Amino acid sequence: MGERALFSLRPLASESPEAFRVHLTSNDLTSLGLRPGQLCILKNVDGGMRGVGIAWRSTDPGMKKGIIKVSHFLKDAYGLNFQQSTIVEAGGQWQEVDRVLIRDITEPSSGHESIDRAECELLTRYALYRLKAVYPGLTFDLSPREGRKQHFVIDAIEPSRQTGESLSLYSFTSKTVIGLTDQIVFEPQQDTLVDAIQLRKDAVPAIAHQIQELNRILRHMTLSGPSTTLGKGVLLHGPAGVGKSLLLDKLSEAPWRKVMRISLPATKSAISSAFKEAAECMPSMVRISNLGSIAGPSEMGGRSGTAQHLDEEMANIRNKRVLVIGETRRLDEVDSFLRTSYRFRTEIEIPVPHVSARKEILKALSLGTVSPDLLERVGEGTHGYVGGDLFALIDEATSSAMDRRLNEQEGLDSHDTTNNATKKEQSKADVGDVHLIEEDFENAKYRVRPSAMREVYLETPNVKFSDIAGSEEVKEQLESVTQWPFKRTKGMAHFGVKPQKGLLLYGPPGCSKTLTAKALAGEGNLNFLSVKGSELISSYVGESERAIRDVFRKARGASPSILFFDEIESIAADRSSSAHTSGLNVVTTLLTEMDGVEALKGVLILAATNKPELLDEALMRPGRFDEKLYVGPPELAARRQILEMNTRKEALHGEVDLEKLAMLTEGHSGAEIVRICEKAAQLGLRDCKDPDDIGYIYQAHFDKALRGIPPSITSQVRERFEKWARHEL
């Protein structure tokens, strides 16, 4: 065996059927003792997930020593990470494939005819024999003598021998048998189902896409015969109440031969027993509730004993027709070694429903008791509500309607005493036939709070732009941000204008940047999530990044919302000059979330800073903070308005001239002027010796307050912000 070395992992510029090639420079191949085409082992530096690739000489003339390039398929299959170093060493073995199952995935057309079976087998044998490695999911093209090119995919493979060795690749040989999905040549097994286990797309409202993905996995598992060494685990994740348990209930009702359940408290013996029974009665399903609580990371670091045991049990059934499906609220609650292609291979998110999904859920739950127009309005006004919340909302609204109906009936009965007993019995029968009105839903909302907002303090601020003195130009620019996406959608579509993603407010301290952000949310009736950058910084590795991802997740769940970062320089300082080694990853995480790896639909990112020159330049690029607004000190008219808003007219002595005070407060921030008013009022109250005496605030009180609170916004401060705006800092 040759040497082992650390390499930086990079993605290939384009994918190819040769997905397991590991591209290295000639010098690196030599130092590792590898020849092109020879197998090599890849693993994480912590000795975690291991996999096998095919060493290959890179044709990229600009590729540097110490770098390897691989396909995204290989990276995902082995749980590697493009941001971490990877160990490469010689090793691994080939396993010959005894049988392979392929499927025609050519898009149907009027002139499409299926390829002749004999010609298909001949062309497939030639195409797969040329490849060094075959694997489930590999797509390839066949070009028959007549007709157009056709596309195929490998659904499943069966090795010639089961060695239990995961460090291997599968090779297609001249003896490999080829089977088509419509003419399967695998030997039939007694437990083979005639039909694939499938769920109806409307089994659970509003998650048709997730059910479609689950059905694809079920079809491959229940019809494809012996499977691959890649895992068949499915991990459902999403907040409480979105429908994970309901989906598992529907799946458990499918015609499995056995459904085993694992839940808290889950002992090792209980886990072993469940997997043993499932393996003896295939096709079967192992259902794991609260996976994060059962197999989460150890509090002391490393792996918990239960997670390790579950890992071993899943390894034992990887070639069997056993679906292991778990659910958790958050992915980071689950042991990281279980979240690989060899264990829980597929992760399916059940998100907080958006507006159209909420309408679909409400329609399914209301059973015709709500008019279509009212359903539209309720769906639009229930942001942050998950499926469980909407069920409770319908239930509470129905109770409200029943109370309303009974009250109305009792009111009628009080005026007509004839046959009273008969009328009351009739009224009880009529209650079952209720129709809900808007008032019923408004009453229900007081009792049912949206789940997406329970885990964080979210509010729609009771602040308007009229509560802020001055800054008229800033207000006008901000109004388009909140009003246009909701009130001028047709105009935006006509002109091709997209909603802005991010907005940066910068300026001296105390100039209403935070109050302006709250007013922006209040004007647009948006949820407001405010966090200070310094609150997200942690001394523990990876915690700051996790906190940032969590904040964005909450904002998405509560959309339409404003996510406000105060003191953003704390988490987004220039990476080239950051004194913290964690600064690079923190800024990278923030940029990744803003760039929309997961859509930020309905979320406006707002940030404020007193030190814009410290921010990383990458944040200023288009598509991130699209607009940068200077919130400066108040002008003369604004200072006069602040004074009027913060003094009681009846408490001021006639000698006090607010116009003169406004001129004297040049260079003071809005917050400082408010403090001057408070200080003057305190001085006036102190001079009232008699508790019952109603005194006044005199000019002398303001003069004394002014002497104690000097202006903080000097010409040098103004110049610093002007230079940054001109890119001179």
C-alpha angles and dihedrals in degrees: 000000000000130000127295124226144173118256136182109241117227132175123250115249090239136012122244137180088259089077096157097059115121107205115213136164119260091251092053092048089054095046090051092048091240131142123206108273094025120123121252134184123236125194142157119267090248089062091251128130114015129197142167129244139172114255111233136178111246118237092199106112091199096053113121131217115268094035129106125190123208138168122266088243092060092044092052094041093058099034093243123156129225089213096056136066118259130208117229124192137155116269146086132105141242123244119199117231115236096188137006129194118210133185133204109239097171111142108250119248138169092263098040117124125177114253117253109266096232092048090044092054092047094049093043092051090052093046096048096040089060091057119085094217136019127201140168110280094032110141123204139169129238123199111201122201090252127032133021131310115283130208126224137181132202106241099181143350135204119208120224090242135015105232097163087228111135094188095083143095128218121242127197113228137187088261096054113120117226122213132186123214091242093048107032113192097188112115109265116250126211093239095050112125120227091221130032117252106255138169125222111252090236094047087112117021121247099009101085091133092055091047090051091055091047091050091053090056092045092050093053093046101046099040106029101074119218110014139209134275089256113103125263094204120131122199119200114199136177142107122303115284099023094114107268094130092042090054090049090050091053091047091049089057091061118106098272117153088226137009116194122193127208119188140147126334089039114179124192091248091052091051092048092048093051093051092044093054092044092053091051095053108044136211088048143145133227111203118199119191121201093008091177091060093045100043107018127138116287116261088230092052127260121058131328119235092243092051091050091049093049089050090055094048092050089050090056094057100040093113094044132087095253120128113210110197125177136177133212137163096231130024094218089063090069125083106265094224090061091056096075136103090262095057123017093011097171125050115194119189120213099198134198101277119256122222098279091045091051090052090051091050093047091050091053093047100043095061093207097309093114127062116242092243092053091047088056092052095044091049091052093047100049103073112162093028116127126201093272091051092050090051090052090045092054090047093051092044090051090051089050091050091050091051090048092050093048092048091051092048093047089051091055092045092054089065095047116050096173116111090355098166092052092050093051092052089049091050091055090053091049092053091074090062098063130149118207122234132194092264090060092056093046089054090047093053090064089062102036116060120193112258094219088066100045098081095053135033106257125170143170097233117234090223126113132188088252088067091063120076117225126343091111093158092051091048092052092051093046094050091068090056095060103025104044100057090055106028104030102038094133092051092048091050091047094052094037093242115160124206112263116254103200140019128190121205113196134174144101120320118274097027098120100263092140092042089050090053091052091048090052090057092043094052092051095040089238130153112256123215113183125188132169114230091227090058091063095055115101131178090221116093113257096005095103091051091048091050091053093050090048093052092052090047091054092048091051090050092052098044135179082061146131117234106204122196111195116196090012091174086077091070103021106048118148106285093215092060102029113130092207121083089212091056093089095057094042094054091042090053091050091050092047092053092047093048090063108246078157113031116262093205111164094009123113116195112216124182136181131200141170091200109049092161089070095059122107110257092228089071091062096059121110114276093037116057096002094175131040115195125190112221102193135178116297119272122231096275091046092050090052089051092049090052092051092048093051103043130069109235094214091053095055120093116231091249092066110102110197091189090058091045090052089056092047092054095064107143094022119121121233091256091052092051090051089051091050089055091049092048093049090051091051091050090050092050091048091056090056100094095179112067089214094048115106105213136175141243108247131199088253090063091055091046091054092046090050092053091053095048110048120190114272099193105082128174089261090057092050092047091053092058092044091053091050091051088053090049091244094127 
